[in-house]
Amino acid sequence: MIEANGLHIMLVVVISYLLGSIPTAYLVAQKQGVNIFEVGSGNMGATNVIRALGFWWGILVWAGDSLKGVAAIVIARLLLPEHWEAATVISATIAVIGHNWSLFATLITGTLRGGKGAAIWFGTLLMMAPFQMIVGMCILGGFIIAATRYVSLAVLMMCVLSILWVFVLINQSLMRPEYMLYFVAVAVMIFYRFRENIERLRLGTERRLGDN
């Protein structure tokens, strides 16, 4: 039984990483004759796709990246049904790592690269966060984007809110403590990947949604 669980954990890690590594933005943009790594910020994310191809193409990429997180967790729970909470944390974390440091994007470009993790992180939230938390984060993110047109600021503030909310839920015994490991780990990754955006926000040079 221990060996079977060990094999299943390895499968969860490999499958989650490969799912996370799928370069959704690159594939969508390539269909339109655009190399997403060579336009705009060069990031394989929904915001860069919106700038390069338009709003709905960006939404398609966001949905695709979110589904990668959902799929990773679903598969992990099927492989480890008796430890589904641990499987959720492992698969979600590895999927975000796969997205941020994508094997496929690295093979395509020849350099280690990937996205910034916002959309796939949102997909994992759909599988582990309560509905009211998702709604609250969407309201906050939507308000910030509407008021400032800074997508990066919205993502960062949503990330902060998620950690505070999860802390409260854990203290109220409404969420397992293991989930805090994931939220903290992802927050660290997201803030690291957004470090250049943070510096531009500080300097007032960050591009707003709708800017070319």
N, C-alpha and C positions, 0 to 999 in steps of 0.2 A: 504493500500500500504506500509506504514511504517512497519507494523507487518510482511508483506510478505518479505520485504527486510531484516528485522532482522533475520527471519528464514533462508533465503537464505545465509546470511552472516555466520550464525552458521554452516550451511551445508558446506559452502566453507571451513571454518576453520577445521571442523572435517574430511572432505574428504581429504583435502590437507595434514593434519597431518598423516592420515592413509596411504595415498599413499607414502608420504615421508618415513614412517616408514618401508616400505617393505624392508627386508634385502636381496637385490639382490645378494650380494657377498656370503652371507651365503647359500642361496638356490642353487646358481650355484656350489659352492664348495662342498656342501653336496651331490649333484648328483655325484660327483667324489670321494665320500668317504672321504672328508676332512672337518674338522671343522675349518672354517676360523678364529674363535676366539681363536684357540689354536695353530696357526702356525704363523711364522714371527712376525710381529708387533702386531698381534691380532686384527688389524683394519679391518672392513668390507668395504674395498675400493678396487678399481681396481688395485692399485699398489701392495697391499698385495696379491691379487689373481694372478697377473703376477708372483710374486716371488714363489707362492705356486703351481700354475698349468700351467703357461705359458702365453705367450703374448696374444694369441687370446681369451683365457678365460677372461683375464683382460679387453680386448676391449669389450667383451660381457657384462661384468659387468658395464663398463663405459656407454655403450649404454643404458642398462636397467635402471641405475640410472638417466641418462639424461632424459629418457622418463617419469620417474616419475614426473619430474618438468614440462615437456610439458603437460602431462595429467592433472595435478593439475590446470594449468592455463586454459586449454581448458574447463574443467568442470566449473571452476569459471566464465568464461566469458559467458557460457551458462546459468548459474544460475542468473547472474547479468548483463544482456546485456546492460542495460542503464547506468551502472557504471563499464564498463569493465576495465577501467584503474585502478580504486581502487581495483577491483576484482583481477587483475593481480598482484598488489603489495602484497595484503593480502595472496593470495594463494601461491605465490612464496616464500614469507617469511616463512609461516607456513610449507610448504613442506620441506624447508631446515632444519627448526627446527626439524621436524619429522625424517629426515634422521640422523641428528647429535645426537638426543636423541630419539632413536627409541623405540616405545612401544613393537614391536615384538622382537627386539634384547634383550630388557630388560627381557621380559618374557622367552626367550630362555636361557639366561645366569644367570638370577637372579640378575643382577646389571644394573644400568642405563648406557647405552652405545649406540654407533651408529657409523656412519662414520664421515668424516671430511668435507663433503659438497661440494667438488670440482665438481664432475660429475653432481649432481643434479642442482647445481648452473649454470653449463654450459647449461643444458637443458632449464632452465628458460631464459637464455640469448637468446636462439634461438627464443623465443617468444616475446622478447621485444627490443632487441638491433638491430641496423641496420646491414646489411650484411657486410659492410666494417669494422665495429667494430669487428665482429666475426672473420673475416679473419685476421685483425691486431693482435688480441689477440692470435689466433692460431699460427701465424708466430712467435710472441714473445715467446710463450711457447715452440714451436718446436725448436727454436734456442737455448733457454736456456738448454733444455733437451739434444740436440745434443752436445752442448759445455761442459756441466757439468755433465750430467746424474742425476741431482737433480730434481726429479719431484716436490718435495715440493717447491723449489725455483721458479720453473716455475709457479706453481699455485699462489704463493704469488705475484709475479711480474705481472701476468695477472690480479689479483685482483686490484692491485694498478693502472694499466693502465685503467681498466674498470671505476674506479671512476673518474680519470682525464678526460677520454673521455666523460663520461656522463655529467660531469660538463661543458665541452665545448659545448656539444649538447644542454643542457638546456639554457645556455647563448645565444645560437644562435636560441632559440625557436624551436629547432628541436626535442625536447623531453620534455615530461611533467615533471614538478618539482617533482611530487610525486615519480618518479622513483629513485630519489636520496636517498630517505628514504630507499628503498630496497637495493640499492648498498652499502650504508654505513652500514646498519644492517648486511648484509651478509658478508661484509669485516670484521666487528668486530667478527662475528661468526667463519669465516674461520681462522683469525689470532689467535683467542683463541684456536680453535681445533688443530692448527698447532704449538702451543706454544712450545711443546717438540721438534718438527722438527727445529724450529727457534733456540732453544738453541743448538741443535746438529750441525746445520749449523755454528753457531758462534764458536763452539769448534772444528769444522772440523771432526766430527764423524758421520755425517749424511750418511746413506747408499745411494748408488747410484743405479739407475735403472740397473738391471742386476746382482747386488750383491745378494748373498744368505742371 
